[in-house]
Amino acid sequence: MPKGSVLLLLVILSSALAGAQVGKASQPAEPNFANALTGSALSCTHQDTFVVPPQVVEKAKVKARLLVLLRQSLFDDANGIVNIARENEIKKLAIS
């Protein structure tokens, strides 16, 4: 093999090993199966806190409600059911 190929092979192998070590460090901790099998309460040791602006929260609530209503409406439409109150609420949420 030419020297360039050997050097390229070494670079590829070293980058693969470095990538494997980084991947291993980013994996989550092992789950506690003993608690899960005995029915004990499970707890999370890693907690993140996210701060969301109130405007975003309100908008997300409206979107979530609209999605739920649209999904219910699709199921009712498939069964031939018409719910006027739901349709009016969908229109009101879609406008806001």
Secondary structure, DSSP 8 states (H G I E B T S, - for coil): --HHHHHHHHHHHHHHHHHHHHHHHTS-----HHHHHHT-----S--------HHHHHHHHHHHHHHHHHHHHHHHHHTT---HHHHHHHHHHHH-
